[in-house]
Amino acid sequence: MKKLRRSARLVDMTQHLLAHPHTLTPLTLFAEQYGAAKSSISEDLSIIKEAFEVQGVGLLKTVAGAAGGVKYIPQVKTEEALHFMRELIGQLANPERLLPGGYLYMSDILGNPQTMAKIGKLFATAYADKNVDVVMTVETKGIPLAYATAMFLNVPVVIVRRDNKVTEGSVVSINYVSGSSKRIQTMSLARRGLAEQSRVLIVDDFMKAGGTLRGMIDLLQEFRATVVGCGVLVETTADVSERLVDEYVSLAKLQDVDFKGKQIEIELGSFFEKRGE
């Protein structure tokens, strides 16, 4: 590779780190790639680290030793997260989004790549230290959230199906009770879709009583997996008598719905409670 000026080297190193979050990159890789001394690479990384922290991009963690290197950990500053979620809550509070059963129309939000990227980074921030192996969701609306989150954690996505697909091969299926309708439903996951004893982060777009999340947690027991957390974009407390999941992180909380007056009351979720907001 042609030897780059320091300014160009900084740009190239930054691009590499952003494209490989939660991945340990040996300093020797940079040194050999740019034909530079490790001391020069260390100085470059100090500059990038400071820029990342000032701009709220994330953290650079250095691991010492022969097998060491540098790792980029995506993070969102609390002020930035508050600004984004307050704007999003403003959109969600539009009474035109009201759907029967106390649900909200969110397909336009879930279909916006920029919005999904910001939400995914928030979940990745919340679970940055959980050593996540895979992000799981259930088809279909949780899929954009899962991929956005997995991108910042640099892990694969596993999608739970509500019905069996021939293309999935052998599957594990369970029955679960919907927390809101109390109906018995089925979900399944391909046996080869998840390695046993994986550390799994579950994400979903909307939670009422938590029956779907509870079902995924129970399904993961069949794979001897560990649930490191559950993240939901919007939780609702309206008309919920019993919550089937205790531990979760929500970004927004639907407090009350007035169909007659066409009003929606939404506030910040537990993500911000855990940050002292």
N, C-alpha and C positions, 0 to 999 in steps of 0.2 A: 504493500500500500504506500502511496506517495506520502512523504512526511508532511504533516499539516502544521500550519501556524498554531500558536497556542489558542487563539480565539476560535479557530475552526475546530480544534481538538476539544475544546470545552463544549461546543455545540454538539459535536458527535457523541461525546461521552454522556451528555445530558439526554440525548435522544435514546441512547442505549439503555440507560437506567430507567427512563420513563416507560420504555417498552417491555421491561423485564422486572416488574415489581415483585417484592418478596423473593428475589432470586440473588443468591450470593455470587458476585462477580469477582474473581481473583484479580488483584492488582497487576499480576504478571500478564493477564490477558490484555489489559490496556497498554502496559509497557511494551509488549511485543508488537501489538497492533500499530502503535504510533512511533515505535522506535525511540522511546523516551525512558529516562531513568525512573525508578519507582518513586524517588523523592519528588520528581516533577509531577508525577501522577498524583501523589498524595497532596501536593499543593493545589492541583486542579480540583481535586475532590473537596478540599476545604472551601474553595470558592463556590462550587456547586451546592455544597451543603448549606452554606450561609444564604445563598439565593433561594433555595428551596424553603428554608425556614422563614425567611422574610416574606416571601410571596405566598406562603401557606400551601405550597405544593405537597410537602411531606417531609419525612426525615431520611437522613442517610446514616445508617448504622455501620460502623466499622468493626470487623471481627479480626482480632489479632491472631498471629501464629502462621505456621507454614500453610495451613489449609484455609487461611482467612481471606478476607476481601471486603467488599462493600455491598450493602444491600439497601435498596430504596423501599421505604415504607410509606405508601400513600396516606395522607392525613388531611383532614379538613379543619380549619380553625373554627372555633365556636361562633365567632362573629359572622363568618362567611356562611356557616350552616344556618344560622338564624335568619340571615337576610334571604337566603334561597328558600327556606321553608315557609317564611312568612309570605313571600310572593306566591308560592305554590298553594298555600292554604287559602289565599285570596281567590285563586282560580277554583279551588275545590268548593268554596263556599257559595258559588253561583247556584241559585235555586233551580236553574234549568238542568242541573246535574242529578236531581232527585229521581230515584227509580223505586218502583214498588218493593216493599220488604225492607226499606231503610238502607238500600245500597246507593252508591254514587256512580255515575257514568265517568269512567276514567280512561277509556280506550285511547282518547287523543293524547293524554299525558303519557300513558304507557307506550305509545307509538312514537314519542318524540325522543330521538337518540341523545340529544344534548341533555334533556331532562333526566333520562335514564342514567346517563353517565354520572351526573351529579348525585343522584340518589344512590347509585351503586358505590360511589366513593364514600358516602356517608356510612353505609353498612360496612364497607371495608375498614373504615376508621374505627367503628364500634367493636369490630372483632379482629383487629390487627394482631393481637397478641394470643390468639386462640389456636394457632397452628392448624388452620383449616385445610383439609385435604380435598374437599369437594363441596360445591353449593348445590342444594337440592330445592326443587319446587314442584308443584303439581300443575299439569296442563290446565288452562292455556295462558291466562293473563299474567301469571307469575313468571313466565319465561323471560320476557325482556329484563325484568328485575334481576333474575338469576344470572343472566349473561353479563349484565353491567357490573354486578357485584363480583362475579368470578374474574372479570377482566382485571380489576384492581387487586385481587388476591392472588392472581395468576394460578388459578386452579380450574379443573374441569367442572362441567355442569351435569347433573343427573335430573332427569324429568320423570316424575311419577305419572303414570297413566290412570285414567278413570275406567278404561276398558282395555282388554288384552289386544295386542297387535301381533299378527303372524310374524312380522319382521323383527319382533323383539326376542323371539326364541322362548326358551323356558323362563317363566316368570314366578315371582312370589306375590301372592295376592292376599289381601286381608279385607275384612268387613269393618267398617267404622260407623259411628253414629254422628250424623251432622249435628253440630251444637245448636244451630238455629232452628232447623226443621224437625230434628229428632228422628229423621229417617235413616234407615240403614243403607249405606252406600259401599261401593267397592273401589279400591285403588290397588295398583300393581306396579311392580318394578322388575325389570329383567334381571335374572340372576347374575349375568355377566356385566350388568350396568354399574355395579358398585362392589369394590373390594371389601372383604370382611375387615372389621375393626377400623374402618375409616372414621375420621373426625369430620362431622358433617355440620354445615351451617344451612338451616332451612330459611327460605325467604318466601313471602307471598304478598299479594297486593292489598288484600282486605281481610280483616278478621272480625267476626262477630263473637260467637261463643268460643271459637277456637277448635271446632271439631275437625277441620281439615288438617290443622297443624298437629293435633293429637293423633290423628290417623297416621301421618307421616312419621311421627315419633315412634308409634307402635310398630310400624312397618320396618323401621331401622333396627329394631330389636332382633328381627329375623336375620339381619346381616351382622349382628354383634357390633354395630357401629356406635359411636359416641356422638351425641348431639351437643355441639359446643355452643349453640345458640339458635334463636328464632328471631327473624327480623320481618316486620310487616310495615308496609307503607302507611296504611290507615287502619286503625282499630276503632271500633265503635263501642260505646258504653250504653247507647240507646237501646232499650228493650232487651238487655242482656241480664238474665237473672243469675247465671252461673258461668264462670270462665273455666274452660277445660285445660287451659295452659297457664301456668303461673309465671314462668320465666320467659320474657321476650322483650324485644326493643321495637318500639313503634316510632315513626317519624311524625305522624299526625294523629290526633284523637278526635273522633266525631262524637261530640257530647250530646247533641240534641237535634232532632229533626221535627220541624213543624210543617206538615204537609199542607194544612189549611192556610197557614200564613205564608207558606213558601219561604221558610227561613232555615238556614243550616248553621249550627254552632260548631265550629272546629277550632281546636287549639293545638299547641305544640305537643308532641308525643313524649314518651318516656326517654327517648334518646337525649333530650335536653334536661330532663330531671336528673339523669345520671351525671350530667355535666354541671349541675348546680344552677341551672337556669330556671 
